[in-house]
Amino acid sequence: MIERTASNPAHKVMVIIDDVTTEKELEAQLKADEERNAAIIKIASDRDGFLEFLQELQQLFQNLYHCFVQPLQQIDPNTLFRYYHTIKGGSASYALKKVVEEAHRVESSLEEVRSGSKALTAVVVDHLREETQRLEQLVSTTLKDFDQPLPTAPISN
């Protein structure tokens, strides 16, 4: 800012505009690459464990979908929470950050039901089913994004 003086009674402002769009895009790409590399390193260092985790994920999703078709009074919100929590924890073990964040979000949406401040209704169950489908799709997309090197078979001892 140019200061006001006796010879310059008006305020004048000098503005310099820099387009940082490219810089921000590069920073975001670098962060995404770092997260991807961290996940690849964790997966590569525990290939067998990762394959077991993938099988466990399939079972957890099947369990969730099985819960959703049960009569409302038979659905235990704490059981649903444990399934999402297990997905979140296992995903964190392999640095699958987006999956962790999404599982946490779904897990958090169950808190009102678990605390009893919100009833478990058909609408809530439908919402959880949709959230679970999104979470399952995110897992699939995340794994496809790795391209290489994903383990294809357990290592024989």
C-alpha positions in Angstrom: 0.0 0.0 0.0 1.2 3.5 -0.8 1.1 5.7 2.2 -0.9 8.9 2.3 1.2 12.0 2.6 0.7 15.8 2.2 1.7 15.5 -1.4 -0.3 12.4 -2.0 -3.6 12.8 -0.1 -5.3 9.7 -1.6 -4.8 6.1 -0.6 -3.6 4.0 -3.4 -3.3 0.3 -3.5 -0.9 -1.7 -5.5 -2.0 -5.3 -6.2 0.1 -8.0 -7.7 -1.8 -11.1 -8.8 -0.1 -14.4 -9.3 -1.9 -17.3 -10.7 -1.0 -20.2 -8.4 -3.4 -22.6 -9.9 -0.7 -24.8 -11.5 1.3 -24.7 -8.3 -1.7 -25.8 -6.2 -2.5 -28.6 -8.7 1.1 -29.8 -8.5 1.1 -29.7 -4.7 -2.1 -31.8 -4.7 -0.7 -34.3 -7.2 2.5 -34.6 -5.1 0.5 -35.2 -2.0 -1.6 -37.8 -3.8 1.5 -39.5 -5.2 3.1 -39.6 -1.7 -0.1 -41.2 -0.2 -0.2 -43.7 -3.0 3.5 -44.6 -2.6 3.0 -45.0 1.2 0.2 -47.4 0.5 2.2 -49.4 -2.0 5.1 -49.7 0.4 2.8 -51.0 3.2 1.1 -53.4 0.8 4.4 -54.6 -0.7 5.9 -55.2 2.8 2.9 -57.3 3.9 1.6 -58.9 0.7 0.0 -61.9 2.4 -1.6 -59.8 5.1 -3.0 -57.5 2.5 -4.5 -60.4 0.6 -6.1 -61.6 3.8 -7.4 -58.1 4.4 -9.0 -58.0 1.0 -10.8 -61.3 1.8 -11.9 -59.9 5.1 -13.2 -56.8 3.3 -15.3 -58.9 1.1 -16.7 -60.7 4.1 -17.4 -57.5 6.0 -19.3 -56.0 3.0 -21.3 -59.3 2.8 -22.1 -59.1 6.5 -23.2 -55.5 6.2 -25.5 -56.2 3.3 -26.9 -59.2 5.2 -27.7 -56.9 8.1 -29.5 -54.5 5.9 -32.1 -57.1 4.8 -32.9 -58.1 8.4 -36.0 -56.8 10.2 -35.2 -53.5 11.8 -35.5 -54.9 15.4 -32.8 -57.5 14.6 -30.2 -55.0 13.3 -27.7 -54.1 16.0 -26.1 -50.6 15.4 -23.1 -51.7 17.4 -22.5 -54.6 15.1 -22.7 -52.3 12.1 -20.3 -49.9 13.8 -17.8 -52.7 14.4 -17.9 -53.7 10.7 -17.2 -50.1 9.6 -14.6 -49.7 12.3 -12.8 -52.9 11.1 -12.9 -51.6 7.5 -11.4 -48.3 8.7 -8.7 -49.9 10.9 -7.6 -52.4 8.2 -7.5 -49.7 5.6 -5.4 -47.5 7.9 -3.0 -50.4 8.2 -2.3 -50.2 4.5 -2.5 -46.4 4.2 -5.7 -46.4 2.2 -6.5 -42.8 3.4 -9.6 -42.1 1.3 -11.1 -45.4 2.4 -10.3 -44.6 6.0 -11.9 -41.2 5.8 -15.1 -42.6 4.1 -15.4 -45.5 6.6 -15.0 -43.0 9.4 -17.7 -40.8 8.0 -20.1 -43.7 7.8 -19.1 -44.8 11.3 -19.8 -41.3 12.6 -23.2 -41.3 11.0 -24.1 -44.3 13.2 -23.3 -42.4 16.4 -26.8 -40.9 16.8 -28.4 -44.3 16.4 -25.9 -46.0 18.8 -26.5 -43.3 21.4 -30.2 -43.7 21.1 -30.9 -40.1 20.1 -32.0 -41.3 16.6 -34.1 -44.4 15.8 -32.9 -47.0 13.4 -35.5 -46.7 10.7 -35.9 -48.1 7.2 -34.7 -44.7 5.9 -31.6 -44.9 8.0 -30.9 -48.4 6.8 -31.4 -47.4 3.2 -28.9 -44.6 3.7 -26.4 -46.9 5.3 -26.8 -49.3 2.4 -26.1 -46.5 -0.1 -23.1 -45.4 2.0 -21.8 -48.9 2.1 -22.1 -49.2 -1.7 -20.1 -46.0 -2.1 -17.5 -47.3 0.4 -17.3 -50.6 -1.5 -16.9 -48.7 -4.8 -14.2 -46.5 -3.3 -12.3 -49.5 -2.2 -12.5 -50.9 -5.7 -11.5 -47.6 -7.3 -8.6 -47.2 -4.9 -7.3 -50.6 -5.6 -7.6 -50.1 -9.4 -5.6 -46.8 -9.0 -2.6 -48.7 -7.9 -2.1 -50.4 -11.3 1.2 -51.9 -10.3 2.5 -53.5 -8.1 -0.5 -55.2 -6.4 0.0 -58.7 -5.2 -1.9 -61.4 -7.1 -1.1 -64.4 -5.0 0.3 -65.1 -1.5 4.0 -65.7 -1.3 4.7 -69.4 -0.6 7.0 -70.2 2.3 
